[in-house]
């Protein structure tokens, strides 16, 4: 096969410290129409001013752990937290808008009920710039991570905030554990990939 006919594989790399803001921008774009995220931040200005802080609080420790991954030239980003590393709960609480405190607390309690007690990798956030959706970027990010999990025989856990993404996660071995919903919130779906 000639070089001209070769299919290029997505390039997966660690997000460098100089590119953290760029990675966060990708996630801001990716979640701009996400059902749970936009329920949390229904006002566009509120979303644009608050979601960056949510990314840092929820998945920012992936930058510190060098477990934030990007595909190609920031077409997509995944923030993986290794076993034993948790989101910054105090900072996360500070990003929540006023008026839905009881519903948000119930959603977070529901999420916590599904988190595995065994050692596991946690995916707080994964997203693809809408310009690159449907081109295999999300799958490439998941495939990259799954190799690591299988090498180390460790489970992985996530919550899908969009039911349209469930089939993608299922292709990589994640199984729906249930549904979390409180008050007016859209459903989100805890998913586990057993250690292999």
KEVO-501997 format. One line per field, with one value per atom (N, C-alpha, C): residue in three letters; x, z, y. Coordinates in pm, whole numbers, plus 32768, in hexadecimal, padded with zeros to 4 digits. Example, Ala and Ser with C-alpha at 12.3 -4.5 7.8 and 13.67 -1.06 7.14 Angstrom:
<koldos>
r c(ALA	ALA	ALA	SER	SER	SER)
x c(8527	84CE	8528	8505	8557	850A)
z c(830C	830C	830C	82C4	82CA	8313)
y c(7DC7	7E3E	7EB6	7F1F	7F96	8003)
</koldos>
This chain:
<koldos>
r c(UNK	UNK	UNK	UNK	UNK	UNK	UNK	UNK	UNK	UNK	UNK	UNK	UNK	UNK	UNK	UNK	UNK	UNK	UNK	UNK	UNK	UNK	UNK	UNK	UNK	UNK	UNK	UNK	UNK	UNK	UNK	UNK	UNK	UNK	UNK	UNK	UNK	UNK	UNK	UNK	UNK	UNK	UNK	UNK	UNK	UNK	UNK	UNK	UNK	UNK	UNK	UNK	UNK	UNK	UNK	UNK	UNK	UNK	UNK	UNK	UNK	UNK	UNK	UNK	UNK	UNK	UNK	UNK	UNK	UNK	UNK	UNK	UNK	UNK	UNK	UNK	UNK	UNK	UNK	UNK	UNK	UNK	UNK	UNK	UNK	UNK	UNK	UNK	UNK	UNK	UNK	UNK	UNK	UNK	UNK	UNK	UNK	UNK	UNK	UNK	UNK	UNK	UNK	UNK	UNK	UNK	UNK	UNK	UNK	UNK	UNK	UNK	UNK	UNK	UNK	UNK	UNK	UNK	UNK	UNK	UNK	UNK	UNK	UNK	UNK	UNK	UNK	UNK	UNK	UNK	UNK	UNK	UNK	UNK	UNK	UNK	UNK	UNK	UNK	UNK	UNK	UNK	UNK	UNK	UNK	UNK	UNK	UNK	UNK	UNK	UNK	UNK	UNK	UNK	UNK	UNK	UNK	UNK	UNK	UNK	UNK	UNK	UNK	UNK	UNK	UNK	UNK	UNK	UNK	UNK	UNK	UNK	UNK	UNK	UNK	UNK	UNK	UNK	UNK	UNK	UNK	UNK	UNK	UNK	UNK	UNK	UNK	UNK	UNK	UNK	UNK	UNK	UNK	UNK	UNK	UNK	UNK	UNK	UNK	UNK	UNK	UNK	UNK	UNK	UNK	UNK	UNK	UNK	UNK	UNK	UNK	UNK	UNK	UNK	UNK	UNK	UNK	UNK	UNK	UNK	UNK	UNK	UNK	UNK	UNK	UNK	UNK	UNK	UNK	UNK	UNK	UNK	UNK	UNK	UNK	UNK	UNK	UNK	UNK	UNK	UNK	UNK	UNK	UNK	UNK	UNK	UNK	UNK	UNK	UNK	UNK	UNK	UNK	UNK	UNK	UNK	UNK	UNK	UNK	UNK	UNK	UNK	UNK	UNK	UNK	UNK	UNK	UNK	UNK	UNK	UNK	UNK	UNK	UNK	UNK	UNK	UNK	UNK	UNK	UNK	UNK	UNK	UNK	UNK	UNK	UNK	UNK	UNK	UNK	UNK	UNK	UNK	UNK	UNK	UNK	UNK	UNK	UNK	UNK	UNK	UNK	UNK	UNK	UNK	UNK	UNK	UNK	UNK	UNK	UNK	UNK	UNK	UNK	UNK	UNK	UNK	UNK	UNK	UNK	UNK	UNK	UNK	UNK	UNK	UNK	UNK	UNK	UNK	UNK	UNK	UNK	UNK	UNK	UNK	UNK	UNK	UNK	UNK	UNK	UNK	UNK	UNK	UNK	UNK	UNK	UNK	UNK	UNK	UNK	UNK	UNK	UNK	UNK	UNK	UNK	UNK	UNK	UNK	UNK	UNK	UNK	UNK	UNK	UNK	UNK	UNK	UNK	UNK	UNK	UNK	UNK	UNK	UNK	UNK	UNK	UNK	UNK	UNK	UNK	UNK	UNK	UNK	UNK	UNK	UNK	UNK	UNK	UNK	UNK	UNK	UNK	UNK	UNK	UNK	UNK	UNK	UNK	UNK	UNK	UNK	UNK	UNK	UNK	UNK	UNK	UNK	UNK	UNK	UNK	UNK	UNK	UNK	UNK	UNK	UNK	UNK	UNK	UNK	UNK	UNK	UNK	UNK	UNK	UNK	UNK	UNK	UNK	UNK	UNK	UNK	UNK	UNK	UNK	UNK	UNK	UNK	UNK	UNK	UNK	UNK	UNK	UNK	UNK	UNK	UNK	UNK	UNK	UNK	UNK	UNK	UNK	UNK	UNK	UNK	UNK	UNK	UNK	UNK	UNK	UNK	UNK	UNK	UNK	UNK	UNK	UNK	UNK	UNK	UNK	UNK	UNK	UNK	UNK	UNK	UNK	UNK	UNK	UNK	UNK	UNK	UNK	UNK	UNK	UNK	UNK	UNK	UNK	UNK	UNK	UNK	UNK	UNK	UNK	UNK	UNK	UNK	UNK	UNK	UNK	UNK	UNK	UNK	UNK	UNK	UNK	UNK	UNK	UNK	UNK	UNK	UNK	UNK	UNK	UNK	UNK	UNK	UNK	UNK	UNK	UNK	UNK	UNK	UNK	UNK	UNK	UNK	UNK	UNK	UNK	UNK	UNK	UNK	UNK	UNK	UNK	UNK	UNK	UNK	UNK	UNK	UNK	UNK	UNK	UNK	UNK	UNK	UNK	UNK	UNK	UNK	UNK	UNK	UNK	UNK	UNK	UNK	UNK	UNK	UNK	UNK	UNK	UNK	UNK	UNK	UNK	UNK	UNK	UNK	UNK	UNK	UNK	UNK	UNK	UNK	UNK	UNK	UNK	UNK	UNK	UNK	UNK	UNK	UNK	UNK	UNK	UNK	UNK	UNK)
x c(8055	8000	8059	803C	808D	806B	80C5	80B0	8033	8016	7FA0	7F1F	7F21	7EA9	7E9E	7F08	7F06	7EA0	7E5C	7DFC	7E48	7E3E	7E87	7E3B	7E87	7E4C	7E51	7DEB	7DEE	7E67	7E9F	7F12	7EDE	7EFD	7ED6	7F53	7F47	7FB8	7F87	7FE2	7FC3	7FB7	7F57	7F48	7FBA	8009	8078	8049	8099	8071	8059	809D	8089	8005	7FC5	7F4A	7ECD	7ED3	7E60	7DE8	7DFC	7D8B	7D50	7DA5	7D75	7D1F	7D4B	7CFE	7C77	7C77	7BFA	7B9C	7BD3	7B7F	7B3B	7B81	7B45	7ACD	7ADD	7A6F	79FB	7A18	79AD	795A	799D	7955	7908	7948	790B	788C	7887	7815	77AD	77BA	775F	76CE	76B5	762C	7610	7665	7653	75D9	7580	7503	7517	756C	757D	75C8	762F	767C	7626	75D5	7585	750E	74E2	7480	74C0	7540	7588	759D	75C2	75DF	7586	7505	74AC	74C6	74F8	7515	759B	75A1	761D	7693	767B	76E7	7719	76BA	76DD	7730	7706	7751	77E0	77ED	7871	78CC	7894	78E8	7903	78AE	78BC	78F5	78E3	7907	799E	79EF	7A80	7AA8	7A6A	7A88	7A59	79E6	79B6	7A1A	7A4F	7AB0	7B29	7B5C	7BD1	7BB0	7B39	7B14	7AF7	7AB1	7A83	7AF2	7B3E	7BA3	7C2F	7C42	7CC2	7D38	7D1F	7D8F	7DCF	7D89	7DC6	7E3C	7E34	7EA6	7F1E	7F04	7F6F	7FAE	7F5C	7F88	7FC1	7FBF	7FE6	7F90	7F0E	7EB0	7E42	7E58	7E00	7E35	7DDE	7E08	7DBF	7E01	7DC6	7DD4	7D7C	7D85	7DA6	7E04	7E34	7E54	7E36	7E58	7DE4	7DC3	7D58	7CCE	7CB6	7C2F	7BD7	7C13	7BCA	7C26	7BE9	7C35	7BEE	7C3A	7C06	7C56	7C10	7C50	7C39	7C9F	7C97	7CD7	7C92	7CCC	7CF6	7D77	7DA6	7D6C	7D78	7D47	7D7C	7D22	7D48	7D43	7D31	7D2A	7C98	7C68	7BDB	7BCD	7B58	7B3F	7B4C	7B60	7B69	7ADA	7AA3	7A15	79F3	7A4A	7A2E	7A29	7A88	7A89	7A12	79ED	797A	78FA	78E7	786F	7868	78DB	78DE	78B5	78B9	7895	77FF	77B5	7727	76D5	7679	7627	75C1	759B	7536	74AD	7459	73D0	73B2	7419	7403	7454	7475	74D0	749E	741C	73EB	73EA	73C3	73C6	7455	74B1	753D	7577	7557	7588	7554	74D5	749B	74DD	74FB	7540	75CA	7615	769B	7695	7630	761F	7603	75B0	7593	760F	7660	76DD	7739	7746	779F	7774	76F3	76C1	76F1	7710	773B	77D3	781E	78B0	78E1	7934	7965	79BE	79BE	7A15	7AA0	7AA9	7B2B	7B7E	7BFE	7C55	7C23	7C1D	7BEA	7C1A	7C1D	7C31	7BA9	7BA7	7B29	7B35	7ACF	7ACA	7A61	7A89	7A28	79F9	7A55	7A34	7A7D	7A33	7A6C	7A16	7A56	7A09	7A56	7A0A	7A44	7A0C	7A63	7A3A	79CE	795A	78EF	791D	7983	79B8	79EE	7A17	7A57	7A02	7986	7931	7916	7908	78EB	7965	79DD	7A58	7AB0	7A78	7AC2	7B1A	7B10	7B67	7B47	7AC6	7AA0	7AC9	7AB3	7ADB	7B71	7BBD	7C4F	7C7C	7C3E	7C61	7C3E	7BCC	7BA4	7BFE	7C1C	7C71	7CFA	7D30	7DB1	7DAC	7D42	7D36	7D1E	7CCB	7CA8	7D25	7D83	7E00	7E49	7E4B	7E8B	7E41	7DBD	7D6F	7D88	7D86	7D97	7E25	7E86	7F11	7F20	7EDD	7EE9	7E79	7E1A	7DAA	7D5D	7D35	7CEF	7C68	7C03	7B7F	7B7F	7B19	7B07	7A73	7A5A	79D2	79BD	7941	791A	7886	7857	77C8	77AE	7758	7733	76C3	76DC	7678	7622	763C	75EF	75D2	7551	7533	7568	757C	75AF	763E	7686	7710	771D	76B2	76B9	76ED	76BD	76F2	778A	77C0	7852	7897	786B	78AA	7898	7825	780D	786D	788F	78EE	7975	7994	7A14	7A06	7996	7985	7941	7911	78CB	783A	7805	777B	772E	76B2	765D	7638	764D	762D	75A2	7570	74EF	74DB	7480	7461	745E	7498	7492	7440	73DA	7386	7347	7343	7307	72BA	7240	71EF	71E0	720A	71FC	7275	72D8	7353	733A	7384	7383	73C9	73B1	73F4	7488	74D8	7561	7575	75D8	75E2	766D	7676	76F5	7718	7799	77C6	784B	7858	78D0	790A	798C	79D6	7A24	79FF	7A3F	7AD2	7B23	7BB0	7BBA	7C19	7C2C	7CBC)
z c(8000	8000	8000	7FAB	7FA4	8018	8037	80A3	8089	800B	7FE9	800A	8003	801E	80AF	80FE	8188	81D9	8230	8289	8303	8320	8392	8412	8475	84F7	854C	859E	85F7	8653	866F	86C9	8753	87B6	8840	888D	88DB	8929	89AB	8A09	8A88	8A73	8AB7	8AB2	8B03	8AC1	8B05	8B59	8BBB	8C15	8BCB	8B5C	8B0F	8AC3	8AB7	8A68	8ABA	8B3D	8B92	8B6A	8B54	8B2F	8AA9	8A4E	89CC	89DD	8A31	8A4B	8A8A	8AE8	8B28	8AC2	8A65	89FC	89A7	8989	893D	898A	8A0D	8A5D	8A68	8A6E	8A6E	89EF	897D	88FE	88FE	892C	8926	8979	89EB	8A45	8A34	89CD	89BC	89A3	8977	8962	89B3	8A14	8A66	8AC0	8AC5	8B12	8BA6	8BEB	8C7B	8C94	8C44	8C57	8C42	8BD8	8BBE	8C1C	8C58	8CC4	8D3D	8D56	8DC5	8DAD	8D33	8D0D	8C96	8CAA	8C39	8BF4	8C3C	8C00	8BB6	8B36	8AE9	8B29	8B5D	8B9B	8C18	8C66	8CDF	8CB9	8C4F	8C22	8BFC	8BA8	8B77	8BE5	8C4B	8CB7	8D24	8D32	8DA1	8D79	8CFD	8CDB	8CE1	8CC3	8CCC	8D5B	8DBE	8E4A	8E6C	8E35	8E4D	8E15	8D9E	8D63	8DC0	8DF0	8E4A	8ECC	8F03	8F81	8F70	8F05	8EF0	8EB9	8E59	8E1B	8E18	8E54	8E4B	8E85	8EE2	8F1A	8EB3	8E44	8DD7	8D9C	8D9A	8D69	8DC5	8E48	8EAB	8EA3	8E82	8E7F	8DF7	8D96	8D0C	8CD1	8CF4	8CBE	8C6C	8C49	8BEB	8B60	8B09	8A84	8A19	89AA	8939	88BD	885D	87DE	8772	871D	86B1	86E7	869D	86C8	8717	8786	87E1	87A0	8755	8722	8793	87F5	8867	88DE	8955	89D2	8A31	8A7B	8AE6	8B65	8BD3	8C55	8CAB	8CB7	8D05	8D8C	8DF7	8E7D	8EA3	8EC3	8EE7	8F6C	8F88	9008	907D	90D9	9150	9141	90C8	90B1	9099	90E3	90DD	90AB	9079	9058	90D6	90C1	912E	9154	91B8	91DA	920A	9258	9288	9213	91B8	9143	90E9	90DE	908C	90C3	9145	9183	9168	9165	914E	90C0	9062	8FD7	8FBD	901D	9008	9014	8FB7	8FBA	902C	9058	90C2	908B	90E4	90BF	90AC	909A	9086	90E9	915A	91B7	91E0	9200	922E	91BD	9144	90D3	90B1	90B1	9092	90FB	917A	91E4	91CF	91A9	9192	911A	90B1	903D	9066	90B0	90DB	913B	9191	91E8	9195	912F	90D7	908E	905F	901C	907C	90F6	9159	917A	9177	9197	9134	90BB	9054	9048	907E	9073	90AF	9067	909B	9115	916F	91E4	91C5	915F	9136	90EF	90E5	909D	900D	8FDB	8F53	8F1D	8E99	8E54	8E46	8E53	8E49	8DD9	8D87	8D17	8D35	8D75	8D90	8D10	8CAF	8C36	8BBD	8B51	8ACE	8A6A	8A0A	89A8	8929	88BF	883A	8808	87D2	8793	872B	872B	86CC	863B	8619	8590	8568	85CB	85AF	85D9	85FE	8628	85B3	85D4	856E	8520	854E	8506	8556	85C0	860C	867C	869A	8700	878C	87AF	8832	8841	87DA	87DC	87EB	87A8	87B3	8841	8881	890D	8969	8953	89A6	898D	890F	88EE	8930	892F	896E	8A02	8A46	8AD6	8AF5	8AA7	8ABE	8ABB	8A64	8A5F	8AE6	8B20	8BA2	8C0F	8C10	8C76	8C6D	8BF3	8BE2	8C05	8BE4	8C08	8C9F	8CE8	8D7A	8DC2	8D75	8DAE	8E15	8DEA	8E41	8E01	8E54	8E25	8DFF	8DB6	8D92	8DA3	8DC6	8DE4	8DA9	8D7D	8D4A	8D5D	8D4B	8D44	8CBD	8C6E	8BED	8C06	8BE1	8BF3	8B77	8B13	8A97	8A69	8A62	8A3B	89B0	895A	88D3	88D7	8944	894D	8985	89BB	89FA	899A	891D	88C4	88AF	88AB	889E	8915	898D	8A05	8A09	89DF	89DF	8980	8910	88B2	88F4	895D	89A1	8A27	8A39	8AAA	8B25	8B1E	8B90	8B8F	8C06	8C14	8C6C	8C45	8C92	8D16	8D84	8E09	8E38	8E02	8E2E	8DF5	8E33	8E09	8E85	8E7A	8EE4	8EAF	8EFC	8ED7	8F56	8F62	8FD9	8FAE	8FDD	8FBE	8F29	8EF8	8E69	8E16	8E53	8E09	8D9B	8D2D	8CCA	8D08	8CD3	8D0A	8CE4	8D3D	8D19	8D3C	8CFC	8CFE	8D2E	8DAB	8DDB	8D8A	8D66	8D15	8D4A	8D4E	8D82	8D1A	8D11	8CC2	8D26	8D33	8D94	8D72	8DD8	8DC1	8D6F	8D15	8CBE	8CC0)
y c(7F8B	8000	807B	80D9	8152	81AD	820A	8269	82BD	82D8	8328	82E0	8259	820B	81DC	81F0	81C2	8212	81CA	820B	823C	82BB	82EF	82CF	82A4	8285	8302	8316	838A	8385	83F7	8400	8427	83D5	83EE	8418	8483	84B3	84F0	84FF	853F	85D5	8612	86A3	86E0	8733	8775	87EA	8810	887D	8900	8916	8991	8991	891D	8911	88F3	8905	88E7	893C	89BD	8A14	89EB	89C0	8991	8914	88B9	883E	8861	88BE	88E6	8925	8974	89B0	8946	88D9	886B	8834	8821	87EB	884E	88CF	8934	8928	891B	8909	8886	881B	8796	878B	87CF	87C2	8830	8882	88F4	88CC	8852	8823	87A4	8784	870D	871D	86BA	86CB	86EA	869F	86B6	8738	8752	87CD	8848	8849	88BF	88CA	885B	8863	88A9	8888	88C5	895A	897D	8A08	8A2F	8A49	8A64	8AEA	8B4C	8BCE	8BC6	8BEE	8BE2	8C2D	8CA4	8CF0	8CA8	8C74	8C29	8BAE	8B69	8AF4	8B1A	8B80	8BA6	8BDA	8C19	8C4C	8BE5	8B80	8B20	8A99	8A6F	89E5	89CD	8A30	8A1F	89F8	8A3C	8A1C	898F	8966	88DF	8879	8890	8834	8825	8896	8890	8846	885E	881F	878A	8767	86DE	8684	86B5	8661	869B	8710	8755	870B	86B1	8665	8609	85F0	85A3	85EF	8675	86C4	86B1	86B2	86A1	8615	85B1	8526	84FC	8557	8537	84C8	84C9	8467	84AA	8528	856D	854D	851C	84F0	8540	8553	859A	8543	855B	8515	857B	8556	85AC	8637	869E	8726	8760	871F	8749	8742	86D7	86BE	868A	8649	8615	8607	85FF	85F7	8598	854A	84F4	8510	8527	853D	84C2	846E	83F3	8408	83DF	83E2	8355	8342	82BC	828D	820B	81D8	8229	824C	8297	832E	8360	83F1	8416	8478	84A0	8530	8554	85E0	8638	86B8	871A	8740	86FB	870A	8797	87D6	885E	88C0	88B5	890D	88EF	8871	884A	8887	8880	88BA	8951	8992	8A23	8A49	89EA	8A08	89F9	89C2	89A7	8A27	8A3D	8AB6	8AB2	8B27	8B32	8B0A	8AD7	8AB8	8A26	89D4	8944	88F1	892C	88E8	885E	8851	87CF	8769	8794	8736	870D	876E	874E	86F0	8709	86B1	8623	8616	8592	854D	8599	855F	852B	857E	8553	84DC	84D7	8462	83E5	83F4	8384	8353	83B2	838D	8342	8376	8338	82AA	8290	820A	81A1	81C9	816B	815E	81BD	81B5	8132	80E9	8069	807F	801E	8025	7FED	7F9A	7F63	7FCE	7FB8	8014	8020	809C	80B1	8138	8140	81BF	8201	8285	82CF	8336	833B	839A	8406	8475	84DE	8524	8534	857F	8549	8539	851B	8568	85A7	85F2	8609	861A	8633	86B7	870A	8786	8763	87A7	8785	8781	87CD	87CD	8744	86F2	8671	85FA	860F	859E	8541	84C2	845E	8432	8457	8433	83D4	8398	8334	836B	83EA	8425	83F0	83E9	83B5	8323	82D5	8249	8239	828E	8287	82A4	8306	8326	82B1	8271	8200	8187	816C	80FA	8107	8180	819B	8179	81A1	818A	80F6	80B4	8029	7FD0	7FEE	7FA1	7FA7	801F	8030	7FE2	7FEB	7FA4	7F0E	7ED9	7E4A	7E1F	7E71	7E50	7E44	7EA0	7EA3	7E58	7E1E	7DD3	7E27	7EA0	7EFE	7F22	7F36	7F5E	7FF3	801B	80A8	80CC	8149	8176	8201	821B	829E	82B1	832D	8349	838A	834D	8388	83EC	846A	84D3	84E5	8492	849A	840B	83E3	8358	8335	8398	837D	8345	835A	832B	829E	8267	81E4	8178	8170	8108	8111	8189	8197	8158	8178	8140	80A8	8078	7FE7	7FA0	7FDE	7FA1	7F87	7FD4	7FC4	7F7D	7F36	7EDE	7F18	7F93	7FCD	7F9C	7F82	7F54	7FB5	7FD2	802B	7FE8	8030	7FFC	8026	8093	80C8	8153	819C	8225	827D	82F4	8357	83CC	83F1	8462	8499	851C	855A	85D6	85E1	8657	866B	86DE	86FF	86D9	8699	867A	8615	8620	85B4	853A	84C4	844E	844B	8413	83F1	8360	8322	8291	8265	8235	81FF	8182	8177	8108	80D3	8051	800F	7FB1	7FB4	7F50	7EFD	7E7F	7E27	7E13	7DFB	7DDA	7D5C	7D58	7CE3	7CB6)
</koldos>
